[in-house]
Amino acid sequence: MEMLIGGNKVSTQSGKTIEIHDPATGELLDTVPSASKEDIESALGCAQKGKIEWADTPLHQRCKILMKYAELVEGNEEELSLLLCRETGKAIKSARGEMSRVGMMVRGYAERAAHLYGDCLSDAQPGMEQDVIFTRREPLGIVVCVVPFNHPASLYTQKIAPALAMGNAIIVKPASYNPLTVMRLTELLLEAGVPGNVAQVITGSGAVIGDHLVSNPGIDAITLTGSTEVGIIVAEQAAKNLHHIHLELGGNDPLIIFDDVDLENAVNEAVVSRAFNAGQTCASSKRLIVQNSIKDRFTELLVEKLGELRIGDPQDPQTDIGCLINEKAASDVEEQVKHTIEQGARCILGGSRYDNTFFPMTVLVDVTPEMDVAKDLEIFGPVFPIIGFDSADEAVEIANSSIFGLMSGILTDDYKKAMKMAARLESGGVVINGSGNYRPPELAFGGYKMSGLGREGVSATLEEMSQLKSIVLKGVF
């Protein structure tokens, strides 16, 4: 596939390409251009024209185009789902589930944008009696959208839909490992009627593109989902020009489980949160903080439940879990598990990768609050570290010991206790009687501490993708 610049499919001026492989089989799926600085400058030049054209397009027309886009995506849903499955290694049932949410998210952003009203200020202070002051929201300009590998379709949509609804031009940078779905989604965006200069896609090295694009004075904002390490670099680069930034970064999210819950339900919540997409989800429950009185029984049921999951060919409809995104990712998880065992944990299930990119369901016990995995070590794979606690205060202390603060979950039948704990947990969201891996399109999703800046979701992102202007009609009365 080729990049999209100025409405045209283009290869790179350098002629360099990147191979995209199916991580489950190693099969070569396609090649994409490895963009040069000249390609980036070309995309910026087009986007400068596009931001003016799109800002001048009435909101109702922008929303109409986005609605048509939602229909096109749904009309091509099976093709897109298969492409997503093949280039990510996620199970086809998960790929279909992710793709089914794209149209819903686009419509949600378009509908809210059509009803996002300004304010008219009252004459609350002396001297304002003859004036009228009102506000309106205007585009930021050019928004760089950096899309991660783990949920490329849904997170692409969470970025481009609000940016376009609010009148911005976009430059999309997909993950180097699996850019094909994002590129195809952008082709449909242009087919729906978004002008070619308004939506660009450039592919290639994150270092080359990121360094040149994120620090470029020609852009106006960056929205990125990725690691905390990359987010810090982006924030530093963006600061040179005071670009608006929205960063959804890492997490080591806790799921706190008390002894008054239904254990089978608690196990199901933990499995659904952590296992699917092979554990490659920022908001999955990466620390299971379980009350000591039920810890052993919970662990037994967890191992039993994980044994029922089918790991294998991602394209098989019966498969529950596919592979990790590449061999390095699987190797990194394996090393992190080994590191945790060296610190004193025991592995009672799984622990070693196989067939290059596959990693089994892995359960670690005897994990203590002092271990890295209990605090700041984010394992991006299907690993279940179990940490014991006795009191609610102890559970909160363990949960808050991390540099991260994305989402949290509390399982208990005592809602008064849960509400008190929710107020104390240092995270962007708390799910009571569920895991923190909870993200409907409307939710204002984002984290505390090193988990990011800003909120993403229909209820919040339109404000993130626009700037407020106050207009004063002085002395009109």
N, C-alpha and C positions, 0 to 999 in steps of 0.2 A: 504494500500500500504506500501511497505517497502523502506528503504533507499537504495541508490546505492553506494556501496563502493568497489573499486577494480573490478568493472564490475559485482558484485554480488548483489542480493537483500538480504538485511540483516535487522534483527530486532535489537533493542538495547540490549546491554549486561545487562542493568538494568531491562529489561522487561517492562518498563513503556511506556504507549502509550497516544496519544492525540486524542480525538474524533473530527471529522470534520463534522459539521452540515450544512445543507442547511439553510441559514439565513432567507429565505422567509417563510419556513414551519417548521423549527426546526428538520426536518428529519435527522437521522444519515446517513451520506453518506459513511464514512469509518473511519478507525483509522490509525494513522501513529506513528512510534516510537518517543519517546522523548529521544533524543540522550544524552549520558553521555560523560564525558571527555574521557573515554576510546574509545568510538566510534569516537570522533573527532581525537584522536591520530592515530587511525587506518586509517582514511581518509587522514590525513596528510602524513602518511607513504606511502600510495599508490600514492598520488599526487607527492611526491618527486621522485618516479620512473617515473611517468607519464610525468613530466615536461621535463625530459631528453629525453624520447622516442619521445614526440611530437615535441620538438625543433629540433630533428634530422630528422623529417619527412619533406621531401621537400614541399615547399609552394604549388606547383601545386597539390600534393596529398591531402594536407589539404583542399584546395579549392574544389577539386573534391568531397571529403567527405561532405563538407558543402552544396554543390549543391544537392547531393543525399538526405541530410537531409531536405532541402527545399521541395523536391518532396514528401518525406514521410509525412511531416507535412500536405501538401496540400491534400495528399491522405487520411488522417485521419481527415480532417478539421471539418466535422460535429460532429464526436465523441468528438473531443477536444472542440468544441464550446459549446456543451451541458454540458460537464463537467465544463467548465469555468462558464457558466450561473448558474449551480446548486450550485457551491461552493462559488461564489461571490455575487449572488443575482442580478447581472446586467441583463438587458433585453437580450433575445436571439439574437435580431437583433444587439445589441451592441457587444455581445460576438462573433458573426460571423464576424462583422467588424474588431474587434481586431485580431482574428485569421487569417483573410485573409491577414494581413500585415506581418505575421511572415516570410513566404517564401520570400517575396519581400525584407525584411530587410537582411535576411541571404545572399541572392544573391548579394545584394548591397555591403555588407562588403567583401564577397569573391572576387568579381570583382575588387573592389578598392585595396584590398591587393595584388592582382596579378599585379597591376600596380603602386605600391608604390615604387618609385625609390629613390636611394641614390644620393648624390652629389659628384662631383669631384672638389676640390678646385683649384683655379688658383694660379700661383706663383706670388702673389701680393706683397710679401715682399722680401727684399734682403735675400739671403741664402736659398730660397726655389726652386731655379732654377733646381736643380738636383733631386727634390723629387716629388712624386705623393701622394696626400692625398685624400682619398675617405671615404665616410660614408656608413654605413649599419644599418638597424634596427634589433634588436634582442629582444627575448621575455623577459618579466619581471621575469617569473618563475611560481609561483602559485598565481592565482588571486582568491580571495574570492568574490563571487557575491551574494549580499544581495538583494533579490527581494521583493518589497512591495505587499500589498494585492489588490490595486485598479486596476492596469492593469498588472497582473502577466505575461501574455503571451508575450505582446509586450516589457515590460521592462526586462524580462528574456532574450529575444532575443537581445536587445540593449547591454546587458552585455556579454553574452556568445559568440555571433558570432564574435565580434572583438577580444576578448581574444583568442579564438581558432584559428582564422585566422592568428594571429601574433605568434602562437606557444606556447601559455601558457597552463598550466594545470589549471583546474577550480575546485573550491569547491563551490557548490551552497547552499545557505541558503534561502529557500522560507519562506513566511509569515506563521506563525503558524495557522492562521485562515483558510487559503485556499491553501495548498501546492500541491493539487492533480494534477492540470494542469501542473505545473512546473515539477513534478515528471514524469508525462507521457511524456512530451516533452523531458526530459532527457533520458528516455527509448528509444525513437526514435533516439536520438542523437547517442546512442551506437549501435543501429541497423544500422545506416547509416555507421558505421565504425570507429567512434571515439573510441580509446582504453579505456578499463575499468579504467585504472589507471589515465587517463587524465581528466575524468569528474566524479565528485562525487556529490551526493546530501545527505545532512544531515538535519534532521527535528527535531523540538523541540523548547524549550524555547530560545528566543532571548538573554536573560540575560546569560544563561549558555553557549550557543554556541558562542555568541558574545564575552563575556569576555575571553573565553579560546582561541578562534580562532583568533580574530582580533589582540590580543596582542601577539600572538605566533611568535617567531622569525623564524619559519619555513616557513611562508608565505612571499609573496613579495609585494602584492598589495590588496587593497580593493576597490570595486566599490559598492556603496550603493545608493538606492533611498529610502527615508524615511523622517521622521520628522527632523526638525532642532535640537531638543533636542538630539535625537539619534545620529545625525551626529556629534555633538560636542563631545559626549562620544567616538565615534569611532575614531575621529581625535586625541583625547587625548591618547587613547590606542595605536593607530598606531604610534604616535610620538616616543614612547619608542624604536622602532626599525627602525624608519625612513621609514616605509612602504609607498609606493606610495598610494595615496588616490584619489578617485573620488567620490564626494558627490553631489547628486541631491536632494535638500531638500525642505523645505516648501516655500509657496508663498501666498501673499495676493494681487493678481494681479489686477491692475486697468484697466477699460475700460472707456476711456474718450470720451464722446459723445457731439458733438457741434450741434448748432441749424440749421446748413446748410445741414444736412443729410436727407436722406429719412428715416422717422421714422419707417416705417414697417421693412425696412432692418436692422435698428439699433436694434429693438426689436428681430428680428430673430437671429442676431449675439449674443445678450446677452443670449437668451434662449439656443441656441446650445452650447455656451461656458459653461454655468453654470449648466443647468438642467441635462444633460445626464451623465450617470453613477452616478446618484443621487448626483451630485455635488462633487463626490470623485475624483477629478483630481487636481493635484498640480498647473497646469497652467490655470485652469478655472478662469473666471473673477469674482473675489470675492468682488470687489468694483466697483459699477457703478457710475461714476462721470459724472453727466449730467448737461448741461448748464441750468440755472434756467428758461430761457425763454421757454423751451420745457419740463421741468421736469414733470409737471403735466400730460401733454398729453402722454408723454412717459410712465409714470407709468400706466395710464389707458390702453394703448395698451398692455403693458407687462402683466398686470393682465389678460386681455382678452386672450392673447396668451397662457399663462400658464394654463388657464382653459381648453384648448383644448388637453393638454397632457394626455395620459392614463397611470396611475400608477397602477401596480398590478402584477399579476403572471408573473415572469420573463420568464417562458417557453412559454408563449402565444406570438405568432408572432405579434399580434396587440399591445402588450404592448410597451410603449415608455420608461418608467422608472421603474426600479425594486426597491429593498430595499437597505438599508445600510448594511455594512458588518456584523454587529452584534448589539445586543441590547445596549451595552455600547456606541457604536458610535452614535446611534440614540439619546440616552439619553444625550450625550455630546453636540450634536447639539442643542437639546431642551434647555439645560441649557445656552448655549451661546446666543441663541435668547432671553431668559428671561433676561439675563444680559444686553443685548443691550437695551431692553425695559426699564429696570430699569434706564439706563443712559439717557433716554428721547426719544428713538425712538418709533414709532407706528407700529404695525403689522397689515397690511390690508389684508393679505392672508396667510393662513396656520398657522404655528407656533408651533404645537404640534404633537408629534409622535403618531402612532397608530399601532396596531398589532405587537408590540414589536420593529420591525426593520424598519418599513416604516415611511418616513417623507415626508409631502406634500410640494409642491412648496410654498415658503414663501417669502413674500415681506415686507421689512422694509423701512418706510419713516421717514422723519424728522431726518435723520441721519446727525450728524454734524462732522466736521473734528477732533474734540477733542475726540470723542468716540473711544473705543478700536477697534471696528470693522472697523473703518475708517483708522486704522494704523496697529496694530500688531496682532490682533485677527483673526487667520485663521479659518474660519468655514468650516469644511469638510462635507458639505451637501448642499442641493439645496436651499440656502438662497440668496436673492437678496437685499443687502443694497443699497439704492439710496442716493447719496450725491450731493448736488447742488453746482454749481460754476458760476461765472460771466465771468472772464477773463482767457486767456490761462495761464498766469503766476500763477493764483490761482489754476488751474487744475494741473499744474506740481508740485506745492508745496504740494498739497494734495497727489498726487501719490507718491512723493518721501518721504513722512513722515513715511513710513513703514521701519522696519528693514529688510524686504524682498525686493528682486529685481529679480524675475524670468522672467516673461514676461509682456508686456503691449500692450494695443490696443488703437488706436486713430481712431475715426470715424469723418471725415470732408471731404468736397469737396475742401478745400484749401490745396493743396499739399505743398505749400511753408511753410505755418504755421505748417503743420504736420511734415515736415522734420526738422524744427527748434526745435520743441518739442521733436521729437525722439532723437535728439542729447543730450537733457537735461534730459531725463528720465533715472533714475538709475535702469536699468534692463538689463538682458542678451539678450533680443530680444524685438523688437517693431514691431507690425503689424499695418500698416496703411490701413484704411478702412476694418478692421476686428478685431476680438478679439485676445488676446494673446494666446488663446487655439489653437495653430497652431503648429503641429509637424510632418511634413513629415520626413521620415527616414533619408534623407540627411542633414537635418538642424543641425547645431552645437548648441545643446540645452543645456542651463545651465544658472545659475543666478549670479547676483551681490550680495554683502552684505551677509546676513544670509541665502541666498537661495542656497548656495553651492559652490563647487570648481570643476573646470574642465568643459568640454563640452562633450556631448554625441550625436552621430550621425555619419552617414557614412563619412561625410566630416571631422570629427575630431577625432573619438575615436581610430582609429588604432594607431595614434601617442600616445594617452594616454596609450595604452596597450602594448607599446614597449619602448625600450630605445635605444638611438643613440650611436653608436660606431664609432670612427674615426680610420682609419688604415693608417699608413704612410709607404710608400715605400721610404726609404731614400737613396739618391744618386744613383738612377737607371739610370739616363741619363749620 
